[in-house]
């Protein structure tokens, strides 16, 4: 009788241990709500329909751009951060020392952040021309809005391969037009001319190829019809 009771006790203890180990292991399951804590950066909602920018940017391009490319950058950025054991929540702080991190963090982090800004800049609604302090700054720096557009378009066309053209404001408050290759941006410590992004255009082929094929100039010209200048002003003011 005592022996049987002892065996039952061992069995109970063993079962209890298995239960504890099993429940502890499930913390890594993607179905566990606690797992969301490992995702540092979420893909923001697009905020408008895929066809909202037609005829200048077609619905299919927008859908693929947002739901495939941007989603992949978001997922891969979080994966790269986890693999590098980077827990920083401020993306600008990550970019400030991006040269110290693996290429996957730089490439996917840039892809994530750059597209976040781009999809806001081309959002429907808002002013169709520069306004307020941004208009004053553009006129002061470039002479006129038309002169600014001409220089910005020329810079966008000058990007070899894939990359971006940017209007930035430097720490000294000066507007500048720069370009970056791949998914680099002006907040990264690997970029020669740094500053706060005000306006940007994506000149990777995935941004325009379905509609414009190799005709980048037509895409750049169309870009001026979809800019939300209210958002550009907010970027300029740092809001």
C-alpha positions as CSV (number, residue, x, y, z in Angstrom):
1,X,0.0,0.0,0.0
2,X,2.8,2.4,0.9
3,X,4.7,1.4,-2.3
4,X,1.6,2.1,-4.4
5,X,1.1,5.4,-2.8
6,X,4.7,6.3,-3.4
7,X,4.5,5.4,-7.1
8,X,1.4,7.6,-7.4
9,X,3.3,10.5,-5.8
10,X,6.1,10.1,-8.3
11,X,3.7,10.0,-11.2
12,X,1.9,13.1,-9.9
13,X,5.1,15.0,-9.4
14,X,6.4,14.0,-12.9
15,X,3.1,15.0,-14.5
16,X,3.3,18.3,-12.7
17,X,6.8,19.0,-14.0
18,X,5.8,18.2,-17.5
19,X,2.8,20.6,-17.2
20,X,5.1,23.3,-16.0
21,X,7.6,22.8,-18.7
22,X,4.9,22.6,-21.4
23,X,3.1,25.8,-20.3
24,X,6.5,27.7,-20.1
25,X,7.4,26.6,-23.6
26,X,4.2,28.0,-25.2
27,X,5.4,31.5,-24.5
28,X,7.1,31.4,-27.9
29,X,4.0,30.5,-29.8
30,X,2.7,33.1,-32.2
31,X,-0.8,32.5,-30.8
32,X,0.3,33.8,-27.4
33,X,-0.7,37.5,-26.9
34,X,2.5,38.1,-25.0
35,X,4.4,37.4,-28.1
36,X,3.3,40.8,-29.5
37,X,5.9,42.3,-27.2
38,X,8.6,41.1,-29.5
39,X,7.2,43.1,-32.4
40,X,8.8,46.6,-32.0
41,X,7.4,48.3,-35.1
42,X,4.0,47.9,-36.7
43,X,3.0,48.6,-40.3
44,X,0.7,51.7,-40.1
45,X,-2.6,51.5,-41.9
46,X,-2.5,52.9,-45.4
47,X,-5.5,55.1,-44.6
48,X,-7.0,55.3,-48.0
49,X,-8.1,53.1,-50.9
50,X,-5.6,51.6,-53.3
51,X,-7.3,53.5,-56.2
52,X,-7.4,56.8,-54.4
53,X,-4.4,58.2,-56.4
54,X,-5.5,57.2,-59.8
55,X,-4.9,58.1,-62.6
56,X,-1.4,59.1,-61.4
57,X,-0.6,56.0,-59.4
58,X,-2.7,52.9,-60.2
59,X,-4.5,50.7,-57.7
60,X,-2.5,47.6,-58.5
61,X,0.8,49.4,-57.9
62,X,-0.4,50.8,-54.6
63,X,-1.7,47.4,-53.4
64,X,1.5,45.6,-54.2
65,X,3.7,48.4,-52.9
66,X,1.8,48.5,-49.5
67,X,0.7,45.0,-48.9
68,X,3.8,43.2,-50.3
69,X,6.9,45.4,-50.3
70,X,6.1,47.6,-47.2
71,X,4.7,44.6,-45.3
72,X,7.9,42.6,-46.0
73,X,10.2,45.5,-44.9
74,X,8.2,45.7,-41.6
75,X,8.4,42.0,-41.0
76,X,12.0,41.7,-41.9
77,X,12.9,44.8,-39.8
78,X,11.5,43.3,-36.7
79,X,13.2,40.0,-37.4
80,X,16.6,41.7,-37.9
81,X,16.2,43.7,-34.7
82,X,15.4,40.5,-32.8
83,X,18.4,38.7,-34.3
84,X,20.7,41.5,-33.4
85,X,19.1,41.8,-29.9
86,X,18.2,45.5,-30.5
87,X,15.4,46.6,-28.2
88,X,15.5,50.3,-29.0
89,X,11.9,51.7,-29.5
90,X,13.0,55.0,-31.1
91,X,13.7,54.4,-34.7
92,X,15.6,57.7,-35.1
93,X,17.9,56.5,-32.3
94,X,18.5,53.3,-34.3
95,X,19.3,55.3,-37.5
96,X,21.7,57.6,-35.6
97,X,24.1,54.7,-35.1
98,X,23.0,52.5,-38.0
99,X,26.6,52.0,-39.1
100,X,27.1,49.8,-36.0
101,X,24.3,47.4,-36.9
102,X,23.9,44.6,-39.4
103,X,23.0,45.4,-43.0
104,X,19.6,43.8,-42.5
105,X,18.7,46.4,-39.9
106,X,19.8,49.2,-42.1
107,X,18.1,48.0,-45.3
108,X,14.8,46.8,-43.7
109,X,14.6,49.6,-41.2
110,X,15.1,52.2,-44.0
111,X,12.5,50.4,-46.1
112,X,10.0,50.4,-43.2
113,X,10.5,54.1,-42.3
114,X,10.9,55.5,-45.8
115,X,7.6,53.9,-46.9
116,X,5.8,55.1,-43.8
117,X,6.7,58.7,-44.8
118,X,6.1,58.2,-48.5
119,X,2.5,56.8,-48.1
120,X,1.7,59.9,-46.0
121,X,3.2,62.3,-48.5
122,X,1.1,60.9,-51.3
123,X,-2.1,60.6,-49.3
124,X,-5.2,62.1,-50.9
125,X,-6.5,65.4,-49.6
126,X,-4.6,68.3,-48.2
127,X,-3.2,71.3,-50.0
128,X,-2.2,70.8,-53.6
129,X,0.6,73.4,-53.3
130,X,3.1,74.4,-50.7
131,X,1.7,76.6,-47.9
132,X,2.7,78.7,-45.0
133,X,6.2,78.6,-43.6
134,X,7.2,75.8,-46.1
135,X,6.2,77.9,-49.0
136,X,8.3,80.8,-47.7
137,X,11.3,78.5,-47.1
138,X,11.0,77.1,-50.6
139,X,10.8,80.5,-52.2
140,X,13.8,81.7,-50.2
141,X,16.0,78.7,-51.0
142,X,15.0,78.0,-54.6
143,X,13.5,81.2,-55.9
144,X,10.1,79.7,-56.7
145,X,8.0,76.6,-56.4
146,X,8.6,75.8,-60.1
147,X,12.3,76.1,-59.7
148,X,12.2,73.8,-56.7
149,X,10.1,71.2,-58.6
150,X,12.6,71.3,-61.5
151,X,15.6,70.7,-59.3
152,X,13.8,68.0,-57.2
153,X,12.7,66.2,-60.4
154,X,16.2,66.4,-61.8
155,X,17.6,64.8,-58.6
156,X,15.0,62.1,-58.7
157,X,16.0,61.2,-62.3
158,X,19.7,61.2,-61.3
159,X,19.3,58.3,-58.9
160,X,21.2,55.4,-60.5
161,X,19.3,52.1,-59.9
162,X,17.1,52.2,-56.8
163,X,16.8,54.9,-54.2
164,X,15.1,58.1,-53.1
165,X,15.1,61.8,-53.6
166,X,14.4,64.0,-50.5
167,X,13.7,67.5,-49.5
168,X,15.2,67.9,-46.0
169,X,15.7,70.6,-43.5
170,X,19.1,70.7,-41.8
171,X,19.8,71.4,-38.2
172,X,20.5,74.9,-39.2
173,X,17.0,75.3,-40.8
174,X,18.2,75.2,-44.4
175,X,16.3,73.3,-47.1
176,X,18.3,70.9,-49.2
177,X,17.5,68.4,-51.9
178,X,19.5,65.1,-51.6
179,X,19.4,61.6,-52.9
180,X,20.1,58.3,-51.1
181,X,20.7,54.8,-52.6
182,X,18.7,51.7,-51.7
183,X,16.7,52.3,-48.5
184,X,19.0,54.8,-46.8
185,X,17.6,58.0,-45.5
186,X,18.8,61.4,-44.2
187,X,18.5,60.3,-40.5
188,X,21.2,57.6,-40.8
189,X,24.8,58.2,-39.8
190,X,26.0,56.7,-43.1
191,X,24.5,59.6,-45.1
192,X,26.7,62.5,-46.1
193,X,24.0,65.2,-45.8
194,X,21.7,64.6,-42.9
195,X,18.5,66.4,-41.9
196,X,14.8,66.0,-41.1
197,X,12.8,64.6,-44.1
198,X,10.1,67.0,-45.5
199,X,9.3,65.5,-48.8
200,X,10.4,62.3,-50.6
201,X,9.8,60.2,-53.7
202,X,10.4,56.5,-54.1
203,X,12.3,55.8,-57.3
204,X,12.6,52.1,-56.8
205,X,11.0,50.4,-59.9
206,X,8.4,48.7,-57.7
207,X,6.9,52.1,-57.1
208,X,6.0,52.8,-60.7
209,X,6.8,49.9,-63.0
210,X,3.4,48.4,-63.4
211,X,2.0,51.7,-64.9
212,X,5.1,53.5,-66.3
213,X,7.5,50.6,-67.0
214,X,10.9,52.2,-67.7
215,X,9.5,55.7,-68.1
216,X,10.6,57.1,-64.7
217,X,10.2,60.7,-65.9
218,X,6.5,60.3,-66.4
219,X,6.2,58.9,-62.9
220,X,8.2,61.8,-61.4
221,X,6.0,64.2,-63.3
222,X,2.9,62.5,-62.0
223,X,4.2,62.6,-58.5
224,X,3.5,66.4,-58.3
225,X,-0.2,65.7,-58.6
226,X,-0.5,63.5,-55.6
227,X,1.5,65.3,-52.9
228,X,-0.3,66.2,-49.7
229,X,1.4,69.5,-49.0
230,X,-0.3,69.7,-45.6
231,X,1.7,66.7,-44.5
232,X,4.9,68.2,-46.0
233,X,4.3,71.3,-43.9
234,X,3.9,69.2,-40.8
235,X,7.1,67.4,-41.6
236,X,8.9,70.7,-42.1
237,X,7.6,72.0,-38.8
238,X,8.7,68.8,-37.0
239,X,5.2,67.8,-36.0
